[in-house]
Amino acid sequence: MKKKNLVYVGLAADIIHNGHINILKVASRYGTVVVGLLTDKAISSYKRFPLLSYKQRYLIVKNLKYVSRVVPQTSADYTYNLNLLKPKYVVHGDDWKQGINKKNRQKVILTLKKWSGKLIEPKYTQNISSSEIKQKIKKIGTTSEIRISKLRRLMNSKDIVRVLECHNPITGLIVENITYSEKNKFNEFDCMWSSSLTDSVSRGMPDNQSVDYSTRIHGVNDIFNVTTKPLIFDIDNGGQIEHLPNVVKKLERAGVSALIMEDKVGLKKNSLFSDQKNVRQDSISSFCKKIIKAKNSTLSDDFFVISRIESLILGKSVNDALKRAIAYSKAGTDCIMIHSKEKSPKQIFEFSKKFLKTKFARPLVAVPSTYSKTYEKELIINGFSIVIYANHLLRSSYFSMVNTAKKILKNKRSYETEKSISSLNEILELIK
């Protein structure tokens, strides 16, 4: 074969194994090999978010023996790169004849026909799987540095980062493992949320900072022992400004990716309570000092300080929230969480429209506990980068446990609960 023929190989290459090497070796027989290296965004559209960043994967692939050139492939769909490069051949294992990439395969065939190109499909290498290898790696765990940096990677790769509350290791495992695929679209939770509300309630304590940071961080360490995904930590108002550096350092050392700090002062009162009497919002200048103190205490550029604005909770105007958001951005906050307890997202969308037009715009965080009818696509359209489902695992577990307890009391045995609870084997399999 003439080496001038261009051969295109699309790779995720999160875990390089002998199956990948075999594909590249076959491709090299047909000409000059160009690898379309899938970006984080492309990979996460059809399977789990990659362990290694695009930059890390690029450095590995470009130094492989059979590879002449590496270009980014920004979608699971090969069409754009193929039309750009017009390769004579595309080489891919025959495993994509079935499954989520079946439609992408067909698009490759139709695109290649335009210039009489050909799809070469070597037999899939048996008894090896990147997904299985990644599962084994996940059991070993991850490092604080990798975990911290993952939130930024997610924000750079996804239209919206999906975060779910977890308050103990078993809820962490749920966030880690649950996936859902529909219409060739892969969905998972990207990140965990350590809520002061659910941390407190799960310990039978009120949500008024009765549970200290050290106790809560100890709980986070237990969650981190069995998970690899990043975590955002709720620090309420951050306490005394003099104590903030110590809290930030503890969180960062543990591997937490971000903190959220609210601009209220005094004894904590949950924002979703209808009665916010005697609740005071911090002054702009005072809260900006807290932001600066928190940012100056971080060691990693990837650790986020997120400012939570309570103006709408306290019945103030969108313009008051906007004024605060601009000031907090000037102080160095990484993101803005605009909080609301309205049944509609109208107020927060009015805020986002105005804020994102300013030169001080920052990524926005939504917590749709009360406006739960709002779809993620609506949040995306209105400029939100992170959505936090802040208390749903605790609420669902309490509901289920109460019903199970009532059934046992009523029937004087447990048989009637069996259809509405997990099997013992399912639980044992989860923690195996």
PEGI-V960547 format. One record per residue. RES is the residue in three letters. PHI is phi in degrees with one decimal (999 if undefined). D_CENTER is the distance of its C-alpha to the mean C-alpha in Angstrom with 1 decimal. Layout:
res:RES phi:PHI d_center:D_CENTER
res:RES phi:PHI d_center:D_CENTER
This chain:
res:MET phi:999 d_center:45.3
res:LYS phi:-75.1 d_center:45.3
res:LYS phi:-68.7 d_center:42.6
res:LYS phi:-72.5 d_center:42.2
res:ASN phi:-62.2 d_center:40.4
res:LEU phi:-92.4 d_center:36.7
res:VAL phi:-120.7 d_center:34.4
res:TYR phi:-106.0 d_center:30.7
res:VAL phi:-129.1 d_center:28.2
res:GLY phi:-88.2 d_center:24.5
res:LEU phi:-135.6 d_center:22.3
res:ALA phi:-84.8 d_center:18.7
res:ALA phi:57.2 d_center:20.3
res:ASP phi:-72.0 d_center:17.5
res:ILE phi:-126.4 d_center:20.2
res:ILE phi:-81.1 d_center:23.7
res:HIS phi:-135.9 d_center:26.3
res:ASN phi:-63.7 d_center:29.8
res:GLY phi:-64.6 d_center:28.8
res:HIS phi:-64.8 d_center:27.4
res:ILE phi:-62.0 d_center:30.5
res:ASN phi:-62.4 d_center:32.7
res:ILE phi:-61.8 d_center:31.2
res:LEU phi:-66.1 d_center:31.7
res:LYS phi:-64.4 d_center:35.2
res:VAL phi:-61.9 d_center:36.1
res:ALA phi:-59.4 d_center:34.8
res:SER phi:-65.7 d_center:36.9
res:ARG phi:-71.6 d_center:40.0
res:TYR phi:-99.8 d_center:39.7
res:GLY phi:154.0 d_center:39.2
res:THR phi:-82.8 d_center:37.0
res:VAL phi:-89.8 d_center:33.4
res:VAL phi:-111.8 d_center:30.6
res:VAL phi:-95.4 d_center:27.1
res:GLY phi:-89.6 d_center:24.5
res:LEU phi:-85.2 d_center:21.4
res:LEU phi:-66.3 d_center:18.3
res:THR phi:-72.0 d_center:15.6
res:ASP phi:-55.0 d_center:12.0
res:LYS phi:-64.3 d_center:11.8
res:ALA phi:-63.7 d_center:14.8
res:ILE phi:-65.0 d_center:13.7
res:SER phi:-70.4 d_center:10.5
res:SER phi:-76.0 d_center:12.9
res:TYR phi:-134.4 d_center:14.8
res:LYS phi:-159.2 d_center:13.3
res:ARG phi:-60.2 d_center:10.6
res:PHE phi:-58.2 d_center:8.6
res:PRO phi:-66.5 d_center:11.6
res:LEU phi:-69.6 d_center:12.5
res:LEU phi:-97.8 d_center:14.6
res:SER phi:-72.3 d_center:14.1
res:TYR phi:-59.0 d_center:16.3
res:LYS phi:-60.9 d_center:18.9
res:GLN phi:-65.1 d_center:19.2
res:ARG phi:-66.8 d_center:19.6
res:TYR phi:-61.0 d_center:22.0
res:LEU phi:-61.1 d_center:24.2
res:ILE phi:-70.3 d_center:24.6
res:VAL phi:-67.2 d_center:25.4
res:LYS phi:-65.7 d_center:27.8
res:ASN phi:-99.0 d_center:29.8
res:LEU phi:-75.4 d_center:30.3
res:LYS phi:-53.5 d_center:34.0
res:TYR phi:-91.6 d_center:34.0
res:VAL phi:-96.6 d_center:31.7
res:SER phi:-95.9 d_center:33.5
res:ARG phi:-155.7 d_center:30.7
res:VAL phi:-125.4 d_center:26.9
res:VAL phi:-126.5 d_center:25.4
res:PRO phi:-73.7 d_center:21.9
res:GLN phi:-113.2 d_center:21.1
res:THR phi:-88.8 d_center:18.6
res:SER phi:-148.4 d_center:18.6
res:ALA phi:-68.3 d_center:19.2
res:ASP phi:-81.5 d_center:22.5
res:TYR phi:-79.8 d_center:25.1
res:THR phi:-53.9 d_center:27.4
res:TYR phi:-59.8 d_center:26.8
res:ASN phi:-65.9 d_center:27.4
res:LEU phi:-65.6 d_center:30.2
res:ASN phi:-65.0 d_center:32.0
res:LEU phi:-74.7 d_center:31.6
res:LEU phi:-95.7 d_center:32.9
res:LYS phi:47.6 d_center:35.1
res:PRO phi:-69.7 d_center:35.1
res:LYS phi:-72.2 d_center:38.0
res:TYR phi:-134.5 d_center:35.8
res:VAL phi:-121.6 d_center:32.3
res:VAL phi:-116.3 d_center:31.8
res:HIS phi:-152.5 d_center:29.2
res:GLY phi:-59.0 d_center:29.5
res:ASP phi:-76.0 d_center:31.0
res:ASP phi:-68.8 d_center:28.1
res:TRP phi:-85.5 d_center:26.6
res:LYS phi:-67.1 d_center:29.6
res:GLN phi:-125.8 d_center:27.8
res:GLY phi:96.4 d_center:24.3
res:ILE phi:-67.1 d_center:21.4
res:ASN phi:-97.2 d_center:22.8
res:LYS phi:-58.3 d_center:26.3
res:LYS phi:-67.5 d_center:26.4
res:ASN phi:-65.7 d_center:25.2
res:ARG phi:-60.2 d_center:28.1
res:GLN phi:-62.8 d_center:30.5
res:LYS phi:-63.9 d_center:29.5
res:VAL phi:-61.4 d_center:30.2
res:ILE phi:-59.8 d_center:33.6
res:LEU phi:-66.7 d_center:34.5
res:THR phi:-68.4 d_center:33.5
res:LEU phi:-62.2 d_center:35.5
res:LYS phi:-61.1 d_center:38.5
res:LYS phi:-61.1 d_center:38.9
res:TRP phi:-127.2 d_center:40.3
res:SER phi:60.1 d_center:41.4
res:GLY phi:-78.0 d_center:38.5
res:LYS phi:-137.8 d_center:37.7
res:LEU phi:-94.5 d_center:34.8
res:ILE phi:-105.2 d_center:35.4
res:GLU phi:-126.8 d_center:33.7
res:PRO phi:-61.4 d_center:34.5
res:LYS phi:-62.4 d_center:34.3
res:TYR phi:-59.1 d_center:31.0
res:THR phi:-69.5 d_center:31.2
res:GLN phi:-75.8 d_center:31.5
res:ASN phi:62.8 d_center:30.2
res:ILE phi:-147.1 d_center:27.2
res:SER phi:-150.2 d_center:23.6
res:SER phi:-59.7 d_center:20.6
res:SER phi:-64.5 d_center:18.4
res:GLU phi:-67.6 d_center:20.9
res:ILE phi:-64.3 d_center:21.0
res:LYS phi:-63.6 d_center:17.3
res:GLN phi:-63.4 d_center:17.7
res:LYS phi:-66.3 d_center:20.6
res:ILE phi:-64.7 d_center:18.7
res:LYS phi:-60.7 d_center:16.0
res:LYS phi:-66.6 d_center:19.0
res:ILE phi:-70.9 d_center:20.2
res:GLY phi:113.2 d_center:17.1
res:THR phi:-141.1 d_center:15.6
res:THR phi:-104.7 d_center:16.7
res:SER phi:-59.9 d_center:15.8
res:GLU phi:-62.8 d_center:15.9
res:ILE phi:-65.2 d_center:13.5
res:ARG phi:-64.4 d_center:10.9
res:ILE phi:-59.9 d_center:11.5
res:SER phi:-71.3 d_center:11.3
res:LYS phi:-67.4 d_center:8.0
res:LEU phi:-62.6 d_center:6.4
res:ARG phi:-62.4 d_center:9.2
res:ARG phi:-60.0 d_center:8.9
res:LEU phi:-62.1 d_center:5.7
res:MET phi:-65.3 d_center:7.7
res:ASN phi:-79.1 d_center:10.7
res:SER phi:-112.5 d_center:9.8
res:LYS phi:-116.7 d_center:8.4
res:ASP phi:-62.8 d_center:10.6
res:ILE phi:-150.9 d_center:8.2
res:VAL phi:-90.7 d_center:4.6
res:ARG phi:-97.1 d_center:5.2
res:VAL phi:-119.7 d_center:5.9
res:LEU phi:-125.1 d_center:9.0
res:GLU phi:-61.3 d_center:11.9
res:CYS phi:-141.5 d_center:13.4
res:HIS phi:-125.8 d_center:16.9
res:ASN phi:-163.2 d_center:18.1
res:PRO phi:-59.2 d_center:17.5
res:ILE phi:-69.1 d_center:18.0
res:THR phi:-71.2 d_center:15.3
res:GLY phi:-61.8 d_center:13.0
res:LEU phi:-65.1 d_center:14.3
res:ILE phi:-64.4 d_center:13.6
res:VAL phi:-60.8 d_center:9.9
res:GLU phi:-66.7 d_center:10.2
res:ASN phi:-108.1 d_center:12.7
res:ILE phi:-71.2 d_center:12.7
res:THR phi:-136.1 d_center:12.5
res:TYR phi:-150.5 d_center:14.5
res:SER phi:-115.6 d_center:16.3
res:GLU phi:-150.8 d_center:18.6
res:LYS phi:52.8 d_center:20.7
res:ASN phi:60.5 d_center:19.4
res:LYS phi:-116.3 d_center:15.8
res:PHE phi:-92.8 d_center:13.2
res:ASN phi:-127.5 d_center:10.5
res:GLU phi:-151.1 d_center:8.1
res:PHE phi:-82.8 d_center:5.8
res:ASP phi:-91.6 d_center:2.3
res:CYS phi:-156.4 d_center:3.9
res:MET phi:-105.4 d_center:7.6
res:TRP phi:-123.1 d_center:10.2
res:SER phi:-95.9 d_center:13.6
res:SER phi:-93.1 d_center:16.0
res:SER phi:-64.8 d_center:19.6
res:LEU phi:-62.5 d_center:20.8
res:THR phi:-73.1 d_center:19.5
res:ASP phi:-61.4 d_center:20.3
res:SER phi:-70.9 d_center:23.7
res:VAL phi:-63.0 d_center:24.5
res:SER phi:-64.8 d_center:23.6
res:ARG phi:-101.4 d_center:26.2
res:GLY phi:73.7 d_center:28.7
res:MET phi:-115.0 d_center:28.6
res:PRO phi:-71.0 d_center:28.5
res:ASP phi:-86.1 d_center:25.6
res:ASN phi:-137.1 d_center:27.7
res:GLN phi:67.7 d_center:26.5
res:SER phi:-66.9 d_center:28.8
res:VAL phi:-92.7 d_center:26.3
res:ASP phi:-75.2 d_center:26.3
res:TYR phi:-60.0 d_center:23.5
res:SER phi:-61.1 d_center:24.8
res:THR phi:-64.2 d_center:24.7
res:ARG phi:-67.4 d_center:21.1
res:ILE phi:-66.5 d_center:20.0
res:HIS phi:-59.9 d_center:22.1
res:GLY phi:-64.6 d_center:20.1
res:VAL phi:-62.7 d_center:16.8
res:ASN phi:-60.5 d_center:18.6
res:ASP phi:-63.2 d_center:19.5
res:ILE phi:-65.1 d_center:15.9
res:PHE phi:-65.8 d_center:15.1
res:ASN phi:-63.5 d_center:18.2
res:VAL phi:-123.0 d_center:16.7
res:THR phi:-135.5 d_center:13.0
res:THR phi:-127.8 d_center:11.1
res:LYS phi:-79.6 d_center:7.5
res:PRO phi:-70.5 d_center:7.1
res:LEU phi:-139.2 d_center:8.7
res:ILE phi:-105.3 d_center:10.0
res:PHE phi:-112.2 d_center:13.7
res:ASP phi:-87.1 d_center:16.1
res:ILE phi:-106.6 d_center:19.4
res:ASP phi:52.9 d_center:21.4
res:ASN phi:-93.5 d_center:23.9
res:GLY phi:82.4 d_center:23.7
res:GLY phi:70.5 d_center:27.2
res:GLN phi:-67.0 d_center:30.0
res:ILE phi:-59.5 d_center:29.2
res:GLU phi:-66.3 d_center:31.2
res:HIS phi:-90.1 d_center:28.8
res:LEU phi:-57.2 d_center:25.5
res:PRO phi:-54.9 d_center:25.8
res:ASN phi:-66.8 d_center:26.1
res:VAL phi:-64.3 d_center:23.1
res:VAL phi:-60.6 d_center:20.9
res:LYS phi:-64.1 d_center:22.3
res:LYS phi:-63.8 d_center:21.7
res:LEU phi:-64.7 d_center:18.1
res:GLU phi:-65.6 d_center:17.6
res:ARG phi:-62.4 d_center:19.9
res:ALA phi:-71.0 d_center:18.0
res:GLY phi:112.2 d_center:14.8
res:VAL phi:-66.5 d_center:12.9
res:SER phi:-91.1 d_center:10.8
res:ALA phi:-160.5 d_center:12.0
res:LEU phi:-120.1 d_center:14.6
res:ILE phi:-118.2 d_center:15.6
res:MET phi:-122.2 d_center:19.4
res:GLU phi:-92.8 d_center:21.5
res:ASP phi:-94.6 d_center:24.8
res:LYS phi:-118.1 d_center:27.1
res:VAL phi:-126.6 d_center:29.8
res:GLY phi:87.7 d_center:31.8
res:LEU phi:-62.7 d_center:31.1
res:LYS phi:-61.8 d_center:27.7
res:LYS phi:-134.1 d_center:28.0
res:ASN phi:-54.9 d_center:25.2
res:SER phi:-65.8 d_center:24.5
res:LEU phi:-86.8 d_center:24.7
res:PHE phi:-64.0 d_center:28.3
res:SER phi:-67.5 d_center:30.7
res:ASP phi:-91.4 d_center:33.0
res:GLN phi:-108.3 d_center:31.8
res:LYS phi:-60.1 d_center:35.4
res:ASN phi:71.7 d_center:35.9
res:VAL phi:-84.4 d_center:32.2
res:ARG phi:-115.9 d_center:32.3
res:GLN phi:-90.9 d_center:29.9
res:ASP phi:-65.0 d_center:30.0
res:SER phi:-71.0 d_center:31.9
res:ILE phi:-61.0 d_center:30.1
res:SER phi:-64.2 d_center:31.8
res:SER phi:-66.5 d_center:31.1
res:PHE phi:-69.2 d_center:27.4
res:CYS phi:-60.8 d_center:27.2
res:LYS phi:-63.3 d_center:28.9
res:LYS phi:-65.5 d_center:26.2
res:ILE phi:-60.4 d_center:23.5
res:ILE phi:-61.4 d_center:25.7
res:LYS phi:-62.6 d_center:26.4
res:ALA phi:-65.6 d_center:22.7
res:LYS phi:-64.4 d_center:21.9
res:ASN phi:-69.9 d_center:25.1
res:SER phi:-91.0 d_center:24.2
res:THR phi:-82.2 d_center:21.1
res:LEU phi:-101.0 d_center:21.7
res:SER phi:-97.8 d_center:18.6
res:ASP phi:-67.5 d_center:18.0
res:ASP phi:-90.1 d_center:14.2
res:PHE phi:-81.7 d_center:14.4
res:PHE phi:-96.8 d_center:13.7
res:VAL phi:-107.5 d_center:16.3
res:ILE phi:-110.0 d_center:15.4
res:SER phi:-98.5 d_center:18.6
res:ARG phi:-102.8 d_center:19.0
res:ILE phi:-97.3 d_center:22.0
res:GLU phi:-103.7 d_center:24.2
res:SER phi:-55.1 d_center:26.9
res:LEU phi:-69.0 d_center:26.3
res:ILE phi:-62.4 d_center:26.2
res:LEU phi:-92.2 d_center:29.6
res:GLY phi:80.4 d_center:31.2
res:LYS phi:-86.5 d_center:31.2
res:SER phi:-84.4 d_center:30.9
res:VAL phi:-61.9 d_center:28.2
res:ASN phi:-65.6 d_center:30.2
res:ASP phi:-64.2 d_center:30.0
res:ALA phi:-61.8 d_center:26.2
res:LEU phi:-64.2 d_center:26.4
res:LYS phi:-59.4 d_center:28.9
res:ARG phi:-66.9 d_center:26.7
res:ALA phi:-59.8 d_center:23.6
res:ILE phi:-63.8 d_center:25.8
res:ALA phi:-64.7 d_center:27.2
res:TYR phi:-66.3 d_center:24.0
res:SER phi:-65.6 d_center:22.8
res:LYS phi:-60.6 d_center:26.1
res:ALA phi:-74.8 d_center:25.6
res:GLY phi:111.9 d_center:22.6
res:THR phi:-62.0 d_center:19.6
res:ASP phi:-87.1 d_center:16.3
res:CYS phi:-145.4 d_center:15.0
res:ILE phi:-120.4 d_center:16.8
res:MET phi:-101.1 d_center:16.1
res:ILE phi:-100.5 d_center:18.9
res:HIS phi:-98.1 d_center:19.8
res:SER phi:-151.2 d_center:22.1
res:LYS phi:-115.0 d_center:23.8
res:GLU phi:-74.3 d_center:25.4
res:LYS phi:-78.3 d_center:25.2
res:SER phi:-119.9 d_center:24.6
res:PRO phi:-85.3 d_center:22.0
res:LYS phi:-53.6 d_center:25.1
res:GLN phi:-63.8 d_center:25.2
res:ILE phi:-70.7 d_center:21.7
res:PHE phi:-72.2 d_center:22.1
res:GLU phi:-62.9 d_center:25.4
res:PHE phi:-63.4 d_center:23.8
res:SER phi:-62.0 d_center:21.1
res:LYS phi:-60.4 d_center:23.8
res:LYS phi:-74.5 d_center:26.0
res:PHE phi:-66.7 d_center:23.6
res:LEU phi:-71.7 d_center:22.0
res:LYS phi:-87.1 d_center:25.5
res:THR phi:-83.8 d_center:26.3
res:LYS phi:-76.7 d_center:26.2
res:PHE phi:-102.5 d_center:24.2
res:ALA phi:-57.0 d_center:21.2
res:ARG phi:-132.5 d_center:17.8
res:PRO phi:-56.3 d_center:14.2
res:LEU phi:-106.3 d_center:14.4
res:VAL phi:-118.5 d_center:12.5
res:ALA phi:-116.5 d_center:13.8
res:VAL phi:-127.4 d_center:14.5
res:PRO phi:-83.4 d_center:16.4
res:SER phi:-67.3 d_center:18.2
res:THR phi:-98.4 d_center:21.6
res:TYR phi:-98.0 d_center:21.0
res:SER phi:-72.7 d_center:19.2
res:LYS phi:-76.9 d_center:21.0
res:THR phi:-75.9 d_center:18.9
res:TYR phi:-79.3 d_center:16.9
res:GLU phi:-59.0 d_center:13.5
res:LYS phi:-62.1 d_center:15.8
res:GLU phi:-69.6 d_center:18.0
res:LEU phi:-64.6 d_center:15.4
res:ILE phi:-62.5 d_center:14.5
res:ILE phi:-58.0 d_center:18.3
res:ASN phi:-93.6 d_center:18.9
res:GLY phi:90.3 d_center:16.6
res:PHE phi:-86.6 d_center:13.6
res:SER phi:-104.5 d_center:10.4
res:ILE phi:-135.4 d_center:8.3
res:VAL phi:-122.6 d_center:9.4
res:ILE phi:-113.8 d_center:9.9
res:TYR phi:-90.8 d_center:11.9
res:ALA phi:-86.2 d_center:13.8
res:ASN phi:-151.6 d_center:16.5
res:HIS phi:-76.2 d_center:16.6
res:LEU phi:-70.8 d_center:16.7
res:LEU phi:-64.9 d_center:19.5
res:ARG phi:-62.5 d_center:21.4
res:SER phi:-71.5 d_center:21.3
res:SER phi:-68.8 d_center:22.4
res:TYR phi:-63.0 d_center:25.2
res:PHE phi:-57.2 d_center:26.4
res:SER phi:-67.1 d_center:26.7
res:MET phi:-66.7 d_center:28.3
res:VAL phi:-62.4 d_center:30.9
res:ASN phi:-64.5 d_center:31.9
res:THR phi:-64.9 d_center:32.2
res:ALA phi:-61.2 d_center:34.4
res:LYS phi:-64.0 d_center:36.6
res:LYS phi:-63.7 d_center:37.2
res:ILE phi:-66.0 d_center:38.4
res:LEU phi:-62.8 d_center:40.7
res:LYS phi:-67.0 d_center:42.0
res:ASN phi:-98.4 d_center:42.7
res:LYS phi:58.5 d_center:43.7
res:ARG phi:-164.5 d_center:41.6
res:SER phi:-104.7 d_center:38.0
res:TYR phi:-54.5 d_center:38.7
res:GLU phi:-66.7 d_center:37.7
res:THR phi:-87.4 d_center:34.2
res:GLU phi:-59.3 d_center:33.5
res:LYS phi:-75.0 d_center:32.3
res:SER phi:-113.6 d_center:29.7
res:ILE phi:-128.1 d_center:28.1
res:SER phi:-67.9 d_center:26.5
res:SER phi:-72.3 d_center:29.0
res:LEU phi:-61.3 d_center:29.6
res:ASN phi:-61.7 d_center:28.9
res:GLU phi:-63.5 d_center:25.4
res:ILE phi:-66.9 d_center:24.7
res:LEU phi:-64.0 d_center:26.5
res:GLU phi:-66.6 d_center:24.6
res:LEU phi:-61.8 d_center:21.2
res:ILE phi:-103.4 d_center:22.5
res:LYS phi:-63.1 d_center:24.8
